[in-house]
Amino acid sequence: MNVIDLRSDTVTHPSRAMRDAMYKAEVGDDVYGEDPTVNRLQKLAAERTGKEAALFVPSGTMGNFISLLTHCTRGDEAIIGSHSHIALHEQGGAATLGGIYLKTARNAADGTLALDEIEDLISKGDDDHVATTRLVCLENTWNGRVLTSEYLDSAVALARKHDLKMHLDGARIFNAAVALNCPVAELCKHFDSIQFCLSKGLASPTGSMICGSREFIHKAKRNRKMVGGGMRQIGIIAAAGIVSLEQMVDRLAEDHANARLLSEGLAGVPGIKLDPESVETNMVIFGLDPAIGMTPVQFVTELEVAGVRMIDLDRHRVRAVTHFGIEKEHIEKAVEATKSVLSRLLSGSRK
Ligand SMILES: *Cc1c(COP(=O)(O)O)cnc(C)c1O
């Protein structure tokens, strides 16, 4: 049986065009800056995000880590979202390896951080008791939610008032741009640095880009070497990244349409608590009626038996993500499978 895998958009396989491009890629030693395919990808990423320069790195986690290392020195502090990827899913690497103190402001349900909470967290004045606040990090999209350019305008105004730098964890920034129907550069223009993933909805096998000023990227390249992220004939992988940027961006709209379809289907299933309005890009997040008496972990285990994989986001919620390779018919099957698992449980016929 073919499993319908909705755990994440990281499970995408490279397209035929990517495999062809990888096969034919011209390569060189990228640590010497001599890989023509990497150079082409970096130029393209810089153009798309409206920055002077870009750097290819092995992963989003390393992209964020290098960006934080480049903005901050040991003992500096960065303000991040309480439920951001940097806070929860990178093992606190910026703190443990980089010596950067991470202060958290609470993520609201729409992904924003309250500006007055950020302002309260910023260290004030030349006080021996406090670390120096250097950086604010935002994440877009966050749990599939889109930060609008109005919010970004006000966040950057606050950061500038306090002479802080801004980093964007834009793992899925292209999803945000497609959802808002605006150029990705519009959502990046405020930020001193951006990390975005080629390996999520853009379907590359691996890799992320850091984008910023020429000076920032020069320093980031030094830090990339320090953390062991300097790669050699990596044009083989960068070739897929070029296809990601040239061919895989516009199609994200299909993923968003499928996520809407899934959310509408699931919202009608007894036992599921879901607000379709909360679905803005490719992620569908829902709760389970306590009457079912089942945790998200138990639910996804049952669902997998029915041929559909989702993921337990936390103790209360389940996440399904649409992506390249998931078609409308898979969405219909996923809704049917969910319905049958839950109706079995609600009718109590299962021990
Ligand atoms: C996936 C992800 C990352 C990290 O990317 P990897 O390539 O898996 O290391 C960082 N931030 C966000 C928001 C992500 O979703």
The ligand as an SDF file (V2000), in Angstrom:
LIG
                    3D

 15 15  0  0  0  0  0  0  0  0999 V2000
   12.8440   22.9970    8.9700 C   0  0  0  0  0  0  0  0  0  0  0  0
   13.0350   24.2950    9.6390 C   0  0  0  0  0  0  0  0  0  0  0  0
   14.3000   24.7390    9.9940 C   0  0  0  0  0  0  0  0  0  0  0  0
   15.5480   23.8680    9.8890 C   0  0  0  0  0  0  0  0  0  0  0  0
   15.7860   23.3090    8.6660 O   0  0  0  0  0  0  0  0  0  0  0  0
   16.6370   21.9330    8.5440 P   0  0  0  0  0  0  0  0  0  0  0  0
   17.0940   21.9590    7.1380 O   0  0  0  0  0  0  0  0  0  0  0  0
   15.6750   20.8470    8.8740 O   0  0  0  0  0  0  0  0  0  0  0  0
   17.7560   22.0130    9.5300 O   0  0  0  0  0  0  0  0  0  0  0  0
   14.4110   25.9910   10.5830 C   0  0  0  0  0  0  0  0  0  0  0  0
   13.3390   26.7450   10.8000 N   0  0  0  0  0  0  0  0  0  0  0  0
   12.0920   26.3400   10.4710 C   0  0  0  0  0  0  0  0  0  0  0  0
   10.9470   27.2470   10.7300 C   0  0  0  0  0  0  0  0  0  0  0  0
   11.9000   25.1000    9.8880 C   0  0  0  0  0  0  0  0  0  0  0  0
   10.6720   24.7010    9.5820 O   0  0  0  0  0  0  0  0  0  0  0  0
  1  2  1  0
  2  3  1  0
  2 14  2  0
  3  4  1  0
  3 10  2  0
  4  5  1  0
  5  6  1  0
  6  7  2  0
  6  8  1  0
  6  9  1  0
 10 11  1  0
 11 12  2  0
 12 13  1  0
 12 14  1  0
 14 15  1  0
M  END
$$$$
